[in-house]
Structure formats: C-alpha cells, structure tokens
Amino acid sequence: MQRFSRIAFEQAVDRSAPSVNRFFLLPVTFHDGQTAQVAILGEEFSSTIKGRNLHVSNFCLKLNLDQYRHYRRHGGHFEITGETLTDDETLHFQLSRRI
C-alpha cells in the first residue's frame, strides 16, 4: 500500500518531489450515533507556497461485522443473501442484492 500511495502521489502531484508516507486511524461518528474507524493513507510533502501538505491516496471505513450488516440492510437498501468469512475471520464476503 505504501508503494501504491507513492505512485498515486507521483501521478497526481509531482513525480520528483520527496514525500513521507503517512497513515492515520481516526474515529468517525455516523448520524445514528454509531462509531467506526477510518483508515487514511497518504503522502506528506512540502510546498514553498502552502507549506506542509497531505495527498490522500486511499481511505476506507473499518466497520465491525454487525455494523457492516446494519448499513448494508438499512443504509444501502440491500438484502443480504449469503455471507462467509475466512478461517481467521479477517476477511468478510457478502452476497447481497438491492431491494
């Protein structure tokens, strides 16, 4: 992911500018009061005009399994038709259809 972040930075900002890879894990609260984490990956760089900057190359919400099910059903208007987890439960696969 660090290499991806650098490539995205080079294509969007400046191929030759030096940068430092940064990762943030921040809490976010939804309108229903639920809290989850958002992971943010980016490249910090300096600019003579604006000082320190952050080019965000990737971000994703880190929902727990119950939150993921809840938002798919109620927020996304999907019916969940099947689910499976990897043996170590780090990946969740879900089959759903829009209702």
Secondary structure, 3 states (H helix, E strand, C coil): CHHHHHHHHHHHCCCCCCCEEEEEEEEEECCCCCEEEEEEEEEEEEECCCEEEEEEEEEEEECCHHHHHHHHHHHCCEEEEEEEECCCCCCEEEEEEEC
